Amino acid sequence: MGLYEDTVNIPFLTGTQGAFYDIQRTEVLKGPQGTLYGQNSSAGAVKYVSMDPGREHEAWASAGMGNHGAWEMRGYATGGIGDGPLSAV
């Protein structure tokens, strides 16, 4: 089964657990998908589609601590840039 984010193959799940924080939708494609997604999709595919940048300001942040001094921080921000038609993530 293949795993893709915005049509880019994610070959290994190591280190990506919980890293998909700006997902708009998840698509599950059943059956062989080799014609569309290549040889590693013979049992199907899971496709994550990221959010598009928008004009509304939005932010998300997460922090965590573990044992032996381990810690992590994740986040994103999106919104308009100035008064023009530009947006960014």
Contacts in CASP RR format, 6 or more apart in sequence:
PFRMAT RR
TARGET T0000
AUTHOR 0000-0000-0000
METHOD contacts of the structure
MODEL  1
MGLYEDTVNIPFLTGTQGAFYDIQRTEVLKGPQGTLYGQNSSAGAVKYVS
MDPGREHEAWASAGMGNHGAWEMRGYATGGIGDGPLSAV
1 41 0 8 1.000
1 43 0 8 1.000
1 44 0 8 1.000
1 45 0 8 1.000
1 46 0 8 1.000
2 9 0 8 1.000
2 33 0 8 1.000
2 37 0 8 1.000
2 40 0 8 1.000
2 41 0 8 1.000
2 43 0 8 1.000
2 44 0 8 1.000
2 45 0 8 1.000
2 46 0 8 1.000
3 9 0 8 1.000
3 10 0 8 1.000
3 13 0 8 1.000
3 45 0 8 1.000
3 46 0 8 1.000
3 48 0 8 1.000
4 10 0 8 1.000
4 37 0 8 1.000
4 45 0 8 1.000
4 46 0 8 1.000
4 47 0 8 1.000
4 48 0 8 1.000
5 20 0 8 1.000
5 47 0 8 1.000
5 48 0 8 1.000
5 50 0 8 1.000
6 48 0 8 1.000
6 49 0 8 1.000
6 50 0 8 1.000
7 47 0 8 1.000
9 37 0 8 1.000
9 40 0 8 1.000
10 16 0 8 1.000
11 40 0 8 1.000
19 74 0 8 1.000
20 48 0 8 1.000
21 60 0 8 1.000
21 62 0 8 1.000
21 74 0 8 1.000
21 75 0 8 1.000
21 76 0 8 1.000
22 50 0 8 1.000
22 51 0 8 1.000
22 60 0 8 1.000
22 76 0 8 1.000
22 78 0 8 1.000
22 89 0 8 1.000
23 48 0 8 1.000
23 49 0 8 1.000
23 50 0 8 1.000
23 51 0 8 1.000
24 49 0 8 1.000
24 50 0 8 1.000
24 51 0 8 1.000
24 52 0 8 1.000
25 48 0 8 1.000
25 49 0 8 1.000
26 46 0 8 1.000
26 47 0 8 1.000
26 48 0 8 1.000
26 49 0 8 1.000
27 46 0 8 1.000
27 47 0 8 1.000
27 48 0 8 1.000
27 49 0 8 1.000
28 45 0 8 1.000
28 46 0 8 1.000
28 47 0 8 1.000
29 36 0 8 1.000
29 37 0 8 1.000
29 41 0 8 1.000
29 44 0 8 1.000
29 45 0 8 1.000
29 46 0 8 1.000
29 47 0 8 1.000
30 44 0 8 1.000
31 43 0 8 1.000
31 44 0 8 1.000
32 41 0 8 1.000
32 42 0 8 1.000
32 43 0 8 1.000
32 44 0 8 1.000
33 41 0 8 1.000
33 42 0 8 1.000
33 44 0 8 1.000
33 45 0 8 1.000
34 41 0 8 1.000
34 42 0 8 1.000
36 45 0 8 1.000
37 45 0 8 1.000
51 78 0 8 1.000
51 89 0 8 1.000
53 78 0 8 1.000
53 79 0 8 1.000
53 80 0 8 1.000
53 87 0 8 1.000
53 88 0 8 1.000
53 89 0 8 1.000
54 78 0 8 1.000
54 79 0 8 1.000
54 80 0 8 1.000
54 87 0 8 1.000
55 79 0 8 1.000
55 80 0 8 1.000
55 87 0 8 1.000
56 78 0 8 1.000
56 79 0 8 1.000
57 77 0 8 1.000
57 78 0 8 1.000
57 79 0 8 1.000
57 80 0 8 1.000
58 77 0 8 1.000
58 78 0 8 1.000
58 79 0 8 1.000
59 75 0 8 1.000
59 76 0 8 1.000
59 77 0 8 1.000
59 78 0 8 1.000
60 75 0 8 1.000
60 76 0 8 1.000
60 77 0 8 1.000
61 73 0 8 1.000
61 74 0 8 1.000
61 75 0 8 1.000
62 73 0 8 1.000
62 74 0 8 1.000
62 75 0 8 1.000
63 71 0 8 1.000
63 72 0 8 1.000
63 73 0 8 1.000
63 74 0 8 1.000
64 71 0 8 1.000
64 72 0 8 1.000
64 73 0 8 1.000
65 71 0 8 1.000
76 89 0 8 1.000
77 89 0 8 1.000
78 87 0 8 1.000
78 88 0 8 1.000
78 89 0 8 1.000
79 87 0 8 1.000
79 88 0 8 1.000
79 89 0 8 1.000
80 86 0 8 1.000
80 87 0 8 1.000
80 88 0 8 1.000
81 87 0 8 1.000
81 88 0 8 1.000
END
